[in-house]
C-alpha cells in the first residue's frame, strides 16, 4: 500500500471507529480513487484497503454505488458505500 492509500485507509478507519463508538447504526462513506485508464479492468487496491479499514471498525458493507467523472484534476471514480453496524 502506498503512502496516500495508507493515509486514506487510516482516516476511513478512524472515522468509522468514531461513528461506531458514537452508536451510529448506518455509515455512508464516499471513497474517491484516481483512475488512469477507466476502461481497463484492474484491482482498486486503494479502495479495497479503505473498505477493509471501515469493516475492521465493526461495520459491514451493504450497498455500493459507483460514479465516474472528469474534473480539472483528471479522471476519478467515486464509490458511495452504505455500511451497517455489524451485529456483535
N, C-alpha and C positions, 0 to 999 in steps of 0.2 A: 504494500500500500504506500503511495506517495505521501509527501508532506501535506498537500492540500486535502487529499481524500481522508487522511488520518485526522486532520483537524475537523473536517466536516462530520466524520463519524463520531468523534468525541463530543462535538456540540450537539448532535442529534441525540446521543445517549444521555447527555446531561439534561437536556430539555425534557426528554421522555421520562427520566427519573423524577424530575421536579413535578411533572404532571401526575405521575403515579403516586408520589408521596402526598400530593395535594388532594388525592382522592378522585381525580377525574376518571370517568369510565370510557370516554372516547377521546382519541387524539387524532387530529388531522394534521398531516405534515407534508410540506412541499419540498421535494428534492429536485435539484437542478444539476444537470451534468452537461458539460460542453461536449459537442459531438463533431468530430472532424469529418465524418462521412456518414450521413444519416441513412444512406441506402445499404450500408454494409451490415451484415449480421455479426454481432460480436457481444461478448460479455460486457455488462455495465458494472464493472467491479467497484467503482466508487459508490454507486447507488446501492449495490448489494451490501457493502460494508456498513453503510448508513442504516439500511433497513435492519440488518443484524444487530446494530447497536441499540436501536429502538426496541426490538424484540427482547434483547437481553435485559432491558429495564422493566420487563413484566408485561409487555404488550404483544398482541398477535395481529399481523396484517390481515385485514378482512377484505378490503376492496382497494383497487388502484385504477386511476385514470391517467392516461398519458397525453401529452401535447408537445408538438414540435414547432419551433418558430425561429425566425431570424431576427436578431436585433442588431444594434450597432456593434455589439461585441462578437457576433458570429452566430452560428447555429447552436441551439440549445434544445435539450429535451427536459421537460418538466414532468415529474410524476407526482400526482397528488394522491396520498395514501391515507386510508382510513384504518386506524388501529383500534382495537377494542382491548380493554383490560383483560389480561389472561386470568382465568379462574385459578386461584391457588388455595 
